[in-house]
Amino acid sequence: MSRHPVGILATGSYVPGTVVGNEDLAPGLDVTTVWIERKTAIKSRRYAAPSQATSDLAIAAATGALDQIGLPADRLDYIIVPTTTPDAPLPPVSCLVQSALGAHRAACFDINIGCSGFVVGLDVAAKLVADRPGSYALVVAAEIWSRFTDPKERGTRVLLADGAGAAVVGHVPEPYGIVGTDLLGHGDQSGLLVIDAGGSRNPASHRTVDEGGHYLRMRGRDVTDYVRGKVPQAVKELLARTGVGQTDVDHFVPHQANGVLLRDLADEAGLENARTHLTIEEFGNSGAASLPVTLDHANRAGELRDGDTVLLAAFGGGMALGASVLRWRATGGPS
């Protein structure tokens, strides 16, 4: 059976209004603002308001994506929410988003695979839509990392932030759409990013709270080595498999892990000719949300032109990574 291509029809994003500058964090971490910017290339980040939960951010981003193409929520067939910081263990964030949007016909589920979540969700959505002509999927990655970082741990506190980014996925005409996606897992390195407490092995208790077991712990140097060792190779292999030349890539949209690392990553992947899109300086690292937030900003600024080749790459906790290459189609209305 012949299948029509599937691609991204619209994007949306939301970052909270509270701006947290380096000058706000530096005194409590015994570092300088110069140190933070030199290590991360971050000048500010966004934190959710006390009244906001992850689902609130996701709903705002999802609404922006739907509004961009005028697609009613009740036409969604699937809602996928990549997140590692849900409102609560149950219900899934996707169900809360479904209810708030009024997308009552949509199947919904969350994906917990760390910072690679958006690319994983995009791949799952594309396969679901491909099997159901005329269907639509919403992928909305959302995180509130500010509540899971130790206020005294500079390695995570200066990096992580809050936000949500969304994409509507549906059928597109030739030659647009997703050209190919590769997903990889490296569970033998799962100890590089962990939250020790709060699950079935180490349930929440007074002891786990007192010991800080609900905060993210990161082996920063090892994470950097993982990214440098795995991501450029994965990008090159995906491009070779799909027949896309490295010099043919117009736009590189990576997970906004660390601005200093990202400066080198494109060159190491052979993407010197591509424009690398960065929002980390202003918004920090919002986990799985950082890539779609950056993609939406590029899209709304008119930087992604019809027919451009766009490469997405995300990596993080698990450890896991995902890369996807697309022929971009300028935003249009629903079919």
C-alpha positions as CSV (number, residue, x, y, z in Angstrom):
1,M,0.0,0.0,0.0
2,S,1.4,3.4,-1.0
3,R,1.8,5.8,1.9
4,H,1.7,9.6,1.8
5,P,4.6,11.4,3.4
6,V,4.2,12.6,7.0
7,G,5.7,15.8,8.3
8,I,5.3,18.7,10.8
9,L,2.4,20.9,9.9
10,A,2.7,23.5,12.6
11,T,4.7,24.4,15.7
12,G,4.0,26.1,19.1
13,S,5.9,26.9,22.2
14,Y,5.6,28.4,25.6
15,V,8.1,29.6,28.1
16,P,7.1,30.9,31.5
17,G,7.3,34.6,32.3
18,T,9.7,34.5,35.2
19,V,13.2,35.3,34.0
20,V,16.1,34.0,36.2
21,G,19.4,35.6,35.3
22,N,22.9,34.4,36.2
23,E,23.1,37.2,38.7
24,D,20.1,35.6,40.5
25,L,21.9,32.2,40.8
26,A,25.5,33.0,41.2
27,P,25.6,34.1,44.8
28,G,23.9,30.9,46.2
29,L,26.2,28.7,44.1
30,D,29.5,30.4,45.0
31,V,30.3,31.2,41.4
32,T,30.3,34.3,39.3
33,T,28.1,35.3,36.4
34,V,31.1,35.2,34.2
35,W,31.8,31.6,35.2
36,I,28.2,30.5,34.4
37,E,28.2,32.1,31.0
38,R,31.7,30.8,30.2
39,K,30.7,27.2,31.1
40,T,27.2,27.2,29.6
41,A,26.7,30.2,27.2
42,I,23.5,30.8,29.2
43,K,22.6,34.4,30.3
44,S,19.1,33.7,31.6
45,R,16.5,30.9,31.9
46,R,12.7,30.7,32.6
47,Y,11.0,29.3,35.7
48,A,7.4,28.3,36.0
49,A,5.2,30.2,38.5
50,P,4.3,28.4,41.7
51,S,0.8,27.9,40.4
52,Q,2.0,26.3,37.2
53,A,2.5,22.6,36.5
54,T,3.9,20.8,33.5
55,S,0.5,20.3,31.9
56,D,-0.2,24.1,32.0
57,L,2.9,24.7,30.0
58,A,2.1,21.9,27.6
59,I,-1.5,23.2,27.0
60,A,-0.2,26.7,26.2
61,A,2.3,25.3,23.6
62,A,-0.2,22.9,22.1
63,T,-2.8,25.7,21.7
64,G,-0.2,27.8,19.8
65,A,0.5,25.0,17.4
66,L,-3.1,24.2,16.7
67,D,-3.9,27.9,16.3
68,Q,-1.1,28.3,13.7
69,I,-3.0,26.1,11.2
70,G,-6.5,26.6,12.5
71,L,-6.9,22.9,13.4
72,P,-9.7,22.2,15.9
73,A,-8.5,20.1,18.8
74,D,-11.3,17.6,18.3
75,R,-9.6,16.6,15.0
76,L,-6.6,15.3,16.8
77,D,-6.2,11.5,16.8
78,Y,-3.2,11.3,19.0
79,I,-1.6,13.3,21.8
80,I,1.9,12.4,22.8
81,V,3.7,14.2,25.7
82,P,7.4,13.6,26.2
83,T,8.2,14.7,29.7
84,T,10.4,13.6,32.7
85,T,8.7,16.0,35.1
86,P,5.0,15.2,35.0
87,D,2.4,16.9,37.2
88,A,2.2,13.6,39.2
89,P,2.8,9.9,38.7
90,L,-0.8,9.6,37.6
91,P,-2.7,10.7,35.6
92,P,-0.4,11.1,32.5
93,V,0.1,14.7,31.4
94,S,-1.2,13.8,28.0
95,C,-4.6,13.1,29.5
96,L,-4.7,16.4,31.2
97,V,-3.8,18.1,27.9
98,Q,-6.5,16.2,26.1
99,S,-9.2,17.3,28.5
100,A,-8.1,20.9,28.6
101,L,-8.0,21.1,24.8
102,G,-11.3,19.3,24.3
103,A,-9.5,16.7,22.1
104,H,-12.0,14.0,23.1
105,R,-11.3,11.6,20.2
106,A,-7.5,11.5,20.7
107,A,-5.6,8.6,22.2
108,C,-3.0,9.9,24.6
109,F,0.2,8.8,26.3
110,D,3.4,10.2,27.8
111,I,7.0,9.3,26.9
112,N,9.7,9.3,29.5
113,I,13.1,9.2,27.7
114,G,14.7,12.3,28.9
115,C,15.9,15.1,26.6
116,S,15.6,12.9,23.4
117,G,11.8,12.7,24.1
118,F,10.6,15.1,21.3
119,V,12.4,13.2,18.5
120,V,11.2,9.9,19.9
121,G,7.6,11.3,20.1
122,L,7.9,12.7,16.6
123,D,8.9,9.3,15.2
124,V,6.1,7.5,17.0
125,A,3.6,10.1,15.9
126,A,4.7,9.9,12.3
127,K,4.3,6.1,12.3
128,L,0.8,6.3,13.8
129,V,-0.3,9.0,11.3
130,A,1.2,7.0,8.4
131,D,-1.0,4.0,9.3
132,R,-4.2,6.2,9.4
133,P,-4.7,8.5,6.4
134,G,-6.2,11.8,7.3
135,S,-5.2,11.6,10.9
136,Y,-3.3,14.2,13.0
137,A,-1.0,13.9,16.0
138,L,0.1,16.4,18.5
139,V,3.5,16.0,20.1
140,V,4.1,18.4,23.0
141,A,7.2,18.1,25.1
142,A,7.0,19.9,28.4
143,E,9.3,20.2,31.5
144,I,9.5,22.0,34.8
145,W,13.1,21.2,35.7
146,S,13.5,24.1,38.2
147,R,11.7,21.9,40.8
148,F,14.0,18.9,40.3
149,T,17.4,20.7,40.5
150,D,19.2,21.1,43.8
151,P,19.5,24.8,44.6
152,K,23.1,24.1,45.9
153,E,24.3,22.0,42.9
154,R,25.7,24.4,40.4
155,G,26.2,21.7,37.7
156,T,22.5,21.3,37.1
157,R,21.1,24.5,38.6
158,V,22.7,26.8,36.1
159,L,21.6,24.7,33.1
160,L,18.1,23.5,33.6
161,A,14.9,25.5,33.0
162,D,11.2,25.2,32.2
163,G,9.2,25.3,29.0
164,A,7.1,23.5,26.4
165,G,7.3,23.0,22.7
166,A,4.7,21.4,20.3
167,A,4.3,20.2,16.8
168,V,1.2,19.1,14.9
169,V,2.1,16.0,12.7
170,G,0.1,15.0,9.6
171,H,0.3,14.1,6.0
172,V,2.1,16.3,3.5
173,P,2.6,16.2,-0.2
174,E,5.8,15.0,-1.9
175,P,8.6,15.9,-1.6
176,Y,8.0,17.2,1.9
177,G,8.0,15.5,5.3
178,I,10.2,13.3,7.5
179,V,12.9,11.7,5.4
180,G,14.2,9.5,8.1
181,T,14.7,9.1,11.8
182,D,17.2,7.0,14.0
183,L,16.7,6.3,17.7
184,L,19.4,4.9,19.9
185,G,19.6,3.8,23.5
186,H,22.7,3.3,25.7
187,G,21.3,1.9,28.9
188,D,24.7,0.8,30.1
189,Q,25.3,4.5,30.8
190,S,22.0,5.2,32.5
191,G,23.8,6.3,35.7
192,L,25.0,9.5,34.1
193,L,21.7,11.3,34.8
194,V,19.5,10.1,37.6
195,I,16.8,11.0,40.1
196,D,17.3,8.3,42.8
197,A,14.1,8.6,44.8
198,G,10.4,8.7,44.2
199,G,10.0,5.4,42.3
200,S,9.3,1.8,43.3
201,R,12.9,1.0,44.2
202,N,13.3,3.9,46.5
203,P,9.9,5.3,47.4
204,A,9.4,8.8,48.7
205,S,9.9,9.2,52.4
206,H,11.1,11.7,55.0
207,R,14.6,10.1,54.5
208,T,14.7,10.5,50.7
209,V,13.5,14.1,51.0
210,D,16.1,14.9,53.7
211,E,18.9,13.3,51.6
212,G,17.9,15.2,48.4
213,G,17.0,12.0,46.6
214,H,14.4,13.8,44.4
215,Y,16.8,16.1,42.8
216,L,18.5,15.3,39.5
217,R,22.1,14.2,39.7
218,M,24.4,14.5,36.7
219,R,27.9,13.4,35.9
220,G,28.6,16.4,33.7
221,R,31.9,15.5,32.3
222,D,30.7,12.0,31.4
223,V,27.6,13.4,29.8
224,T,29.7,15.6,27.6
225,D,31.9,12.7,26.6
226,Y,28.8,10.7,25.7
227,V,27.4,13.5,23.5
228,R,30.7,14.1,21.7
229,G,31.2,10.3,21.2
230,K,27.7,9.3,20.1
231,V,25.9,12.3,18.5
232,P,28.1,13.3,15.6
233,Q,28.4,9.6,14.6
234,A,24.6,9.1,14.8
235,V,24.0,12.2,12.7
236,K,26.4,11.1,10.0
237,E,25.0,7.6,9.8
238,L,21.4,8.9,9.5
239,L,22.4,11.3,6.7
240,A,24.2,8.5,4.9
241,R,21.3,6.1,5.3
242,T,18.8,8.7,3.9
243,G,21.0,9.9,1.1
244,V,21.2,13.4,2.4
245,G,24.6,15.0,2.1
246,Q,26.1,16.8,5.1
247,T,26.5,20.0,3.0
248,D,22.8,19.7,1.9
249,V,21.5,20.3,5.5
250,D,20.2,23.9,5.7
251,H,19.2,24.0,9.4
252,F,20.5,22.1,12.5
253,V,18.2,22.2,15.5
254,P,19.7,20.5,18.4
255,H,18.6,19.9,22.0
256,Q,19.8,22.9,23.9
257,A,22.0,21.0,26.3
258,N,24.9,23.4,26.8
259,G,25.8,26.3,24.6
260,V,29.5,25.8,24.8
261,L,29.0,22.1,23.7
262,L,26.7,23.0,20.9
263,R,29.2,25.4,19.4
264,D,31.4,22.5,18.5
265,L,28.8,19.8,17.9
266,A,27.8,21.0,14.4
267,D,31.4,21.0,13.3
268,E,32.0,17.6,14.7
269,A,29.0,16.3,12.8
270,G,30.2,17.8,9.5
271,L,27.4,20.5,9.5
272,E,29.5,23.5,8.9
273,N,27.2,24.8,6.1
274,A,24.1,24.4,8.2
275,R,22.6,27.2,10.3
276,T,22.6,26.0,13.9
277,H,19.6,27.3,15.8
278,L,20.1,28.2,19.5
279,T,17.8,29.6,22.1
280,I,19.8,28.4,25.2
281,E,21.3,31.8,25.8
282,E,17.9,33.2,26.7
283,F,15.9,30.2,27.8
284,G,18.4,27.7,29.2
285,N,18.1,24.0,28.9
286,S,14.4,22.9,29.2
287,G,15.0,19.2,28.7
288,A,12.8,17.5,26.1
289,A,11.1,20.9,25.5
290,S,14.2,22.7,24.4
291,L,14.4,21.4,20.8
292,P,10.7,22.1,19.9
293,V,10.9,25.5,21.6
294,T,13.9,26.3,19.4
295,L,12.2,24.9,16.3
296,D,9.1,27.0,16.9
297,H,11.1,30.2,17.3
298,A,12.9,29.5,14.0
299,N,9.6,28.6,12.3
300,R,7.8,31.7,13.5
301,A,10.7,34.0,12.6
302,G,10.4,32.7,9.0
303,E,13.9,31.2,9.0
304,L,12.7,27.8,7.9
305,R,11.8,28.1,4.2
306,D,9.7,25.9,2.0
307,G,11.8,22.9,0.9
308,D,14.7,23.4,3.3
309,T,16.4,20.4,4.8
310,V,16.1,20.4,8.6
311,L,18.1,18.1,10.9
312,L,16.9,17.6,14.5
313,A,19.1,15.9,17.1
314,A,18.3,15.3,20.8
315,F,20.2,13.4,23.5
316,G,20.2,13.0,27.2
317,G,19.0,10.8,30.1
318,G,18.7,7.2,29.5
319,M,21.2,7.5,28.0
320,A,19.4,7.9,24.7
321,L,19.5,9.9,21.5
322,G,17.4,10.6,18.4
323,A,18.0,12.3,15.1
324,S,15.5,13.1,12.4
325,V,15.9,14.8,9.0
326,L,13.0,16.6,7.3
327,R,12.1,18.5,4.1
328,W,10.4,21.5,5.6
329,R,7.0,22.5,4.4
330,A,5.9,26.1,5.1
331,T,2.9,26.3,7.4
332,G,-0.5,25.8,5.8
333,G,-4.0,25.0,6.8
334,P,-5.5,21.6,7.8
335,S,-6.6,19.3,5.0
